Amino acid sequence: MRSVAGPMYPASGQVTLPQYGRGSLCDLLPAIGARLGQAGPDVLGLPEADRWVLVLVDGLGALQLADHADHAPYLASLLRGEGDHAPFDGFTSGLPSTTVTSLTSLGTGLVPGRHGIVGYSARHPRTGAFLNMLSWDGEDDPVSLQPHPTRLQALADAGLAVGMVAPARFEGSGLTQVALAGPRFFPIHQERDEDQRVEAVVRAATAGPRGVVYAYERELDHTGHTAGVDSGEWRHQLRRIDALIERFRDELPADVRIVVTGDHGMIDIPEEHRVIVEDVPALQGDVEMVAGEGRFRQVYTVPGRARAVAERWRQEVGDHALVRLREDAVAEGWFGDVDPEVLPRYGDVVVAMLEDWAVMTRRLPGELSLVGMHGSLTAGEMYVPLVVD
């Protein structure tokens, strides 16, 4: 267990299931909405406030924050409970622990099995083609795959001031449409212009007497992927982001609550722990498509061959992975309640990597250069901070 005199966290590699309905990303906006007078549960026990700024730091895991507390003095102080509201102990992402799934759970208040954004990539439920659920390349109507209204839209429809502060290119993107539709968009044209960011957050947060602002920060995730968590570059970004969020706090009115969370943690993967599908014949037999990502593979099989494929994958990587038939993963609660139309979007076999191992494919060459990865159900990937100031 580790701690910064705040929440206690297990070792990074410990298997950790999502805490849907008890303390997961899908519970956060319903809790804020309850504080703003909207119907819905607050399982998090948030403090009273009429104006909120929700800062989502892509790639900020709770264990990584605890391990690097010296590089994030403001956030670490909140994690230690030095603010006027105790940090939430045991707050998790959903599964897979990846951005598209996490942001959609956050934005809709739904578990992955309901909203249907099942991972970084998957088999298209209508065409059977490979679908990247981050870029949405080749899909002209993302909303047809995630038709549920977002919590932000519901708050805006209720007459609250709802804003989103994010890089300008994300306005109207496929992911914004499916996960975060509804707010007034406050575009950031120069991501490194922190004065512009602070001004936009303050302007959005003070646009009305009651409301919520979603503010997105992406550089920590990008740096973790390219340089790794255990790098000077990653620690530099953590210091910068910590100072930026503290500046938000300093320049916002005192009655505005800031809540900070992440969408997933991250684990560095050594070269010797990378299994390449194309180098292992047993991983290819009866397989029509490999999707997902290196830490959480979704394997689509020839009809009727899922059980045989699962057994072969267990024989090859089972010492370093949880290999499940889709129905068994659902029964174990990996994705929450799963709607019938969402179920076939998941791989016939799902493979959650353990420790610091990954299964890669040369058909997705971009992933081969990644240092830090995420997606699986280890504590290092699943636990994200939830602090309020």
C-alpha positions as CSV (number, residue, x, y, z in Angstrom):
1,M,0.0,0.0,0.0
2,R,1.1,3.5,-0.7
3,S,-0.1,6.9,0.6
4,V,0.7,10.6,0.8
5,A,-1.1,10.6,4.2
6,G,-4.4,10.6,2.3
7,P,-6.1,7.7,0.5
8,M,-4.3,4.3,0.7
9,Y,-3.6,2.6,-2.6
10,P,-2.5,-0.9,-3.3
11,A,0.5,-1.9,-5.4
12,S,0.3,-0.8,-9.0
13,G,-0.1,-4.3,-10.4
14,Q,-3.0,-5.4,-8.2
15,V,-6.2,-6.3,-10.1
16,T,-8.8,-3.5,-9.5
17,L,-12.4,-3.7,-10.8
18,P,-14.3,-0.5,-11.7
19,Q,-16.4,0.9,-8.8
20,Y,-19.4,1.7,-10.9
21,G,-22.2,3.2,-8.8
22,R,-19.9,3.5,-5.8
23,G,-17.1,5.8,-7.0
24,S,-16.2,5.8,-10.7
25,L,-16.1,8.4,-13.5
26,C,-19.7,7.7,-14.5
27,D,-20.7,8.9,-11.0
28,L,-19.1,12.3,-11.0
29,L,-21.4,14.5,-13.2
30,P,-24.5,13.0,-11.6
31,A,-23.1,14.0,-8.2
32,I,-22.3,17.5,-9.4
33,G,-25.7,17.7,-11.0
34,A,-27.3,16.8,-7.7
35,R,-25.5,19.7,-6.0
36,L,-27.0,21.9,-8.7
37,G,-30.5,20.8,-8.0
38,Q,-30.9,18.1,-10.7
39,A,-32.4,14.7,-10.1
40,G,-29.8,12.0,-9.6
41,P,-27.6,10.4,-7.0
42,D,-24.6,11.8,-5.3
43,V,-22.7,8.7,-4.2
44,L,-19.6,10.8,-3.7
45,G,-20.8,13.1,-1.0
46,L,-19.6,16.3,-2.7
47,P,-19.8,19.6,-0.9
48,E,-22.4,22.2,-1.6
49,A,-21.7,24.7,-4.4
50,D,-23.5,26.5,-7.2
51,R,-20.6,26.8,-9.5
52,W,-18.1,24.1,-10.5
53,V,-15.0,23.7,-12.6
54,L,-14.2,20.1,-13.4
55,V,-10.6,19.6,-14.6
56,L,-9.9,16.4,-16.4
57,V,-6.1,15.7,-16.7
58,D,-5.7,13.0,-19.3
59,G,-3.3,10.3,-18.0
60,L,-3.3,11.4,-14.4
61,G,-3.5,8.3,-12.3
62,A,-3.9,8.4,-8.5
63,L,-0.9,6.1,-7.9
64,Q,1.3,8.2,-10.2
65,L,0.3,11.4,-8.4
66,A,1.0,9.8,-5.0
67,D,4.4,8.6,-6.2
68,H,5.3,12.0,-7.6
69,A,3.8,14.2,-4.8
70,D,6.9,16.3,-4.6
71,H,6.4,17.4,-8.2
72,A,2.7,18.4,-7.7
73,P,2.6,20.1,-4.3
74,Y,-0.9,21.6,-4.8
75,L,-2.7,18.5,-6.0
76,A,-0.7,16.4,-3.5
77,S,-1.9,18.6,-0.7
78,L,-5.5,18.0,-1.7
79,L,-4.8,14.3,-2.0
80,R,-3.6,14.4,1.6
81,G,-6.8,16.0,2.6
82,E,-5.4,19.5,3.4
83,G,-8.3,21.3,1.7
84,D,-11.7,21.7,3.2
85,H,-13.0,18.5,1.6
86,A,-11.5,15.1,2.1
87,P,-10.3,13.3,-1.1
88,F,-12.4,10.4,-2.3
89,D,-10.7,7.1,-1.5
90,G,-10.9,4.4,-4.2
91,F,-12.2,6.4,-7.2
92,T,-11.7,4.5,-10.5
93,S,-12.0,4.8,-14.2
94,G,-14.1,2.3,-16.1
95,L,-12.9,-0.5,-18.2
96,P,-11.0,-0.4,-20.5
97,S,-9.1,2.3,-18.7
98,T,-8.7,4.5,-21.8
99,T,-9.7,8.0,-22.8
100,V,-12.6,7.4,-25.2
101,T,-14.4,5.1,-22.7
102,S,-13.6,7.2,-19.7
103,L,-14.7,10.5,-21.2
104,T,-17.9,9.0,-22.4
105,S,-18.6,7.5,-19.0
106,L,-17.8,10.9,-17.5
107,G,-20.0,12.8,-19.9
108,T,-23.0,10.6,-20.0
109,G,-23.0,9.3,-16.5
110,L,-23.3,5.8,-17.9
111,V,-21.2,2.6,-17.6
112,P,-19.4,1.5,-20.7
113,G,-21.8,-1.4,-21.3
114,R,-24.6,1.2,-21.6
115,H,-23.0,4.0,-23.7
116,G,-21.2,1.6,-26.0
117,I,-17.9,3.4,-26.6
118,V,-16.1,0.1,-25.8
119,G,-12.5,1.1,-26.3
120,Y,-9.8,2.9,-28.3
121,S,-10.8,0.7,-31.3
122,A,-13.4,-2.0,-32.0
123,R,-15.2,-3.7,-34.8
124,H,-17.9,-1.5,-36.3
125,P,-21.2,-2.9,-35.2
126,R,-22.8,-2.3,-38.6
127,T,-20.0,-2.7,-41.2
128,G,-17.7,-5.1,-39.4
129,A,-14.8,-2.8,-40.3
130,F,-12.1,-1.6,-37.9
131,L,-13.2,1.5,-36.1
132,N,-11.0,3.9,-34.2
133,M,-13.2,5.4,-31.6
134,L,-10.8,8.3,-30.9
135,S,-10.4,9.7,-34.4
136,W,-13.7,8.3,-35.8
137,D,-12.1,8.1,-39.2
138,G,-14.5,6.8,-41.8
139,E,-17.6,7.2,-39.5
140,D,-19.8,10.2,-40.5
141,D,-22.3,9.7,-37.7
142,P,-20.7,8.9,-34.4
143,V,-23.8,9.8,-32.5
144,S,-25.6,6.9,-34.1
145,L,-23.3,4.7,-32.0
146,Q,-23.8,6.6,-28.8
147,P,-27.3,8.2,-28.8
148,H,-27.7,8.8,-25.1
149,P,-27.8,12.4,-24.1
150,T,-24.9,13.7,-22.1
151,R,-25.2,15.0,-18.5
152,L,-23.7,18.3,-19.7
153,Q,-26.5,18.6,-22.2
154,A,-29.1,17.9,-19.5
155,L,-27.6,20.6,-17.3
156,A,-27.6,23.1,-20.1
157,D,-31.2,22.2,-21.0
158,A,-32.1,23.0,-17.3
159,G,-30.9,26.5,-17.8
160,L,-27.5,26.2,-16.1
161,A,-24.3,27.9,-17.4
162,V,-22.4,24.9,-18.9
163,G,-19.0,25.4,-20.6
164,M,-16.2,23.4,-22.0
165,V,-12.6,24.7,-22.2
166,A,-10.5,22.6,-24.6
167,P,-8.2,22.9,-27.6
168,A,-10.0,24.4,-30.5
169,R,-9.7,21.4,-32.8
170,F,-11.8,19.3,-30.4
171,E,-14.9,21.5,-31.1
172,G,-17.4,19.3,-32.9
173,S,-15.0,16.3,-33.0
174,G,-16.5,12.8,-33.0
175,L,-15.5,12.2,-29.4
176,T,-16.9,15.5,-28.3
177,Q,-20.2,14.7,-30.0
178,V,-20.6,11.3,-28.3
179,A,-19.1,12.1,-24.9
180,L,-19.4,15.8,-24.1
181,A,-22.1,17.4,-26.2
182,G,-24.0,20.3,-24.8
183,P,-21.7,22.9,-23.3
184,R,-20.8,26.3,-24.8
185,F,-17.4,25.8,-26.2
186,F,-14.5,28.0,-25.1
187,P,-11.7,27.2,-27.6
188,I,-8.0,27.3,-26.7
189,H,-6.1,28.2,-29.9
190,Q,-2.7,28.1,-28.4
191,E,-2.4,25.2,-26.0
192,R,0.8,26.5,-24.4
193,D,-0.7,29.9,-23.7
194,E,-1.7,29.4,-20.1
195,D,-2.9,33.0,-19.7
196,Q,-5.5,32.2,-22.4
197,R,-6.5,29.0,-20.5
198,V,-6.9,30.7,-17.2
199,E,-8.9,33.5,-18.8
200,A,-11.2,31.0,-20.5
201,V,-11.8,29.0,-17.4
202,V,-12.6,32.1,-15.3
203,R,-14.9,33.5,-18.1
204,A,-16.7,30.2,-18.4
205,A,-17.1,29.7,-14.7
206,T,-18.5,33.1,-14.1
207,A,-20.9,33.1,-17.0
208,G,-23.9,32.5,-14.7
209,P,-24.9,32.2,-11.1
210,R,-25.1,28.4,-11.3
211,G,-23.3,26.0,-13.6
212,V,-20.3,23.7,-14.4
213,V,-17.3,24.0,-16.6
214,Y,-15.4,21.1,-18.0
215,A,-11.7,21.9,-18.6
216,Y,-9.5,19.4,-20.4
217,E,-5.7,19.0,-20.2
218,R,-4.0,16.5,-22.5
219,E,-0.2,16.9,-22.3
220,L,0.5,14.5,-19.4
221,D,-1.0,11.6,-21.4
222,H,0.9,12.5,-24.6
223,T,4.2,12.8,-22.7
224,G,3.6,9.5,-20.9
225,H,3.0,7.7,-24.1
226,T,6.1,9.1,-25.8
227,A,8.6,9.3,-22.9
228,G,7.1,7.2,-20.2
229,V,5.9,8.0,-16.7
230,D,9.4,7.4,-15.3
231,S,10.9,10.3,-17.2
232,G,12.0,13.9,-16.7
233,E,9.6,15.0,-19.4
234,W,6.6,13.5,-17.6
235,R,7.6,15.0,-14.3
236,H,8.0,18.4,-16.0
237,Q,4.5,18.2,-17.3
238,L,3.1,17.2,-13.9
239,R,4.8,20.3,-12.3
240,R,3.4,22.6,-15.0
241,I,-0.2,21.2,-14.7
242,D,-0.1,21.3,-10.9
243,A,0.9,25.0,-11.1
244,L,-1.8,25.7,-13.8
245,I,-4.6,24.2,-11.7
246,E,-3.4,26.1,-8.6
247,R,-3.6,29.2,-10.7
248,F,-7.2,28.3,-11.7
249,R,-7.9,28.2,-8.0
250,D,-6.2,31.5,-7.2
251,E,-8.0,33.4,-10.0
252,L,-11.5,31.9,-9.7
253,P,-14.0,33.4,-7.2
254,A,-13.9,31.7,-3.8
255,D,-17.4,30.2,-4.2
256,V,-16.4,28.2,-7.3
257,R,-15.5,24.7,-6.5
258,I,-12.7,23.0,-8.4
259,V,-12.8,19.2,-8.8
260,V,-9.8,17.5,-10.4
261,T,-9.7,14.0,-11.7
262,G,-8.0,11.9,-14.4
263,D,-9.3,9.4,-17.0
264,H,-6.8,6.6,-16.4
265,G,-3.3,6.0,-15.0
266,M,-0.4,4.7,-17.0
267,I,2.3,2.0,-16.8
268,D,5.7,2.0,-18.6
269,I,6.1,-1.2,-20.7
270,P,9.7,-2.5,-21.3
271,E,10.6,-3.8,-24.7
272,E,11.2,-7.3,-23.4
273,H,7.6,-7.5,-22.1
274,R,5.9,-6.8,-25.5
275,V,4.3,-9.7,-27.3
276,I,3.8,-9.1,-31.0
277,V,0.8,-11.0,-32.4
278,E,2.3,-11.5,-35.8
279,D,5.3,-13.3,-34.2
280,V,3.2,-15.9,-32.4
281,P,1.2,-18.1,-34.7
282,A,-1.0,-19.4,-31.9
283,L,-2.4,-15.9,-31.4
284,Q,-3.5,-15.6,-35.0
285,G,-5.5,-18.8,-35.6
286,D,-9.3,-18.3,-36.0
287,V,-8.9,-14.5,-35.4
288,E,-10.6,-12.1,-37.7
289,M,-9.6,-8.9,-36.0
290,V,-7.4,-7.6,-33.1
291,A,-8.6,-4.2,-31.8
292,G,-8.4,-2.3,-28.5
293,E,-4.9,-1.5,-27.4
294,G,-1.7,-3.1,-26.1
295,R,-2.9,-3.4,-22.5
296,F,-6.5,-4.4,-23.3
297,R,-7.0,-6.4,-26.5
298,Q,-10.4,-7.1,-28.0
299,V,-10.1,-10.2,-30.2
300,Y,-12.9,-10.9,-32.7
301,T,-12.9,-14.5,-33.7
302,V,-14.3,-16.8,-36.5
303,P,-17.9,-17.6,-35.4
304,G,-18.0,-20.5,-33.0
305,R,-14.2,-20.4,-32.3
306,A,-14.1,-18.0,-29.4
307,R,-13.5,-20.7,-26.7
308,A,-10.6,-22.2,-28.7
309,V,-9.1,-18.8,-29.3
310,A,-9.3,-18.0,-25.6
311,E,-7.6,-21.2,-24.7
312,R,-4.7,-20.6,-27.1
313,W,-4.3,-17.0,-25.9
314,R,-4.2,-18.3,-22.3
315,Q,-1.5,-20.7,-23.1
316,E,0.6,-18.0,-24.7
317,V,0.1,-15.0,-22.5
318,G,-2.0,-16.3,-19.6
319,D,0.9,-15.9,-17.1
320,H,0.7,-12.2,-17.7
321,A,-2.9,-11.6,-18.6
322,L,-6.5,-12.2,-17.7
323,V,-8.1,-13.8,-20.8
324,R,-11.8,-13.9,-20.7
325,L,-14.7,-14.8,-23.1
326,R,-16.8,-11.8,-23.6
327,E,-19.7,-13.2,-21.6
328,D,-17.5,-14.1,-18.7
329,A,-16.0,-10.6,-18.5
330,V,-19.6,-9.2,-18.5
331,A,-20.6,-11.5,-15.7
332,E,-17.5,-10.4,-13.7
333,G,-18.7,-6.8,-13.9
334,W,-15.9,-5.4,-16.1
335,F,-18.2,-3.2,-18.1
336,G,-21.2,-2.7,-15.8
337,D,-24.7,-3.5,-17.1
338,V,-24.4,-4.2,-20.9
339,D,-27.2,-3.4,-23.3
340,P,-27.9,-6.1,-25.9
341,E,-27.0,-3.9,-28.8
342,V,-23.6,-3.0,-27.2
343,L,-22.6,-6.6,-26.3
344,P,-21.3,-7.6,-29.8
345,R,-19.1,-4.5,-29.9
346,Y,-16.8,-6.1,-27.4
347,G,-14.3,-8.7,-28.6
348,D,-15.4,-12.4,-28.5
349,V,-12.3,-12.7,-26.3
350,V,-11.0,-9.8,-24.2
351,V,-7.4,-9.8,-22.9
352,A,-6.5,-7.6,-19.9
353,M,-2.7,-7.5,-19.5
354,L,-1.1,-7.7,-16.0
355,E,2.1,-6.4,-14.5
356,D,4.0,-4.5,-17.2
357,W,3.2,-6.6,-20.2
358,A,1.5,-5.7,-23.5
359,V,0.3,-7.5,-26.6
360,M,1.0,-5.4,-29.7
361,T,0.2,-5.8,-33.4
362,R,2.1,-4.5,-36.4
363,R,-1.2,-3.7,-38.1
364,L,-1.3,-0.7,-35.7
365,P,2.2,0.5,-36.1
366,G,1.7,3.7,-34.1
367,E,1.4,1.7,-30.9
368,L,4.8,0.1,-31.3
369,S,6.6,3.2,-30.3
370,L,4.6,3.9,-27.1
371,V,6.5,3.8,-23.8
372,G,3.7,4.4,-21.4
373,M,0.4,2.5,-21.9
374,H,-2.9,1.9,-20.2
375,G,-6.3,0.2,-20.7
376,S,-6.1,-2.7,-18.3
377,L,-7.5,-3.3,-14.8
378,T,-4.4,-2.9,-12.6
379,A,-4.5,-0.4,-9.8
380,G,-1.9,1.8,-11.6
381,E,-4.3,2.2,-14.5
382,M,-7.7,2.1,-12.8
383,Y,-7.3,4.4,-9.8
384,V,-7.7,8.1,-10.6
385,P,-7.6,11.0,-8.2
386,L,-10.8,12.8,-7.1
387,V,-10.0,16.0,-5.1
388,V,-12.1,19.1,-4.5
389,D,-11.0,22.6,-3.5
